[in-house]
């Protein structure tokens, strides 16, 4: 498996891409850092500008299906395939990520996560209430957050079960939740075979550095991101039903993308616009 990918890859391309990526990133980090320190509102949208250029540098061609909800606050619930998801979703959404606490301690990438004002959570059950309050305070400020609802990354072939505990913040307010699916579908215009998806998916005990070194030398990768009909906890009836709804939409979106099918039309109910005005006060009270 590794041999075929290495023959497709280019060492020169890897060196050039990584050099440009780190130069671009290091030049913009101080700008975002000063903005965050001074609490400037543009720091919410500046990362999208950064991530869009990173997609071009790293050879990620993002194809969007559907539209993200524009109203705030909003929780985007996505499946998770790779660390590349951060750049892909960041190029489309002016939003912050909900990340596991240990990410904050990672060299370099932990700094980037802090600069994007990520919410770091401890996913142990005893920390659920504290996590909910931390997230609710951000939503009360009418922000957009991205949740990788599987709690880990998958192999790029299927969506893992969405963890209902991670949706506990939806209980604090009439919060809009939009399912999102992400799939790595083509390499240089050709469908990515199942056997090659581990070179784009980062999961299990894979080491970050060798994986990154491989993927940045593999040409142009098409990534399909689909935004599915939004919903609320009230419309689903329970936290588990909300997680199941998001999981099913993400799984269908990934399956359609990998198979090259167009998404089917859906009549799933959408949140009524009048509900949005009540979200921030209710979340503030819960926090």
Secondary structure, DSSP 8 states (H G I E B T S, - for coil): -HHHHHHH--HHHHHHHHHHHHHHHHHHHHHHHHHHHTT-TTHHHHHHHHHHHHHHHHTEEEEEES----SSSEEEEE----THHHHHHHHH---EEEEEGGGGGSTTHHHHHHHTT-EEE--SGGGHHHHHHHHHHHHHTT-EEEEETTSS---SSS-----GGGGGGGGSS---EEEEEEEEEEETTEE--GGGGGGT---TT--HHHHHHHHTTS--EEEEEEEEEEE-HHHHSSHHHHHHHHHHHHHHHHHHHHHT------------GGGGGGHHHHHHHH-
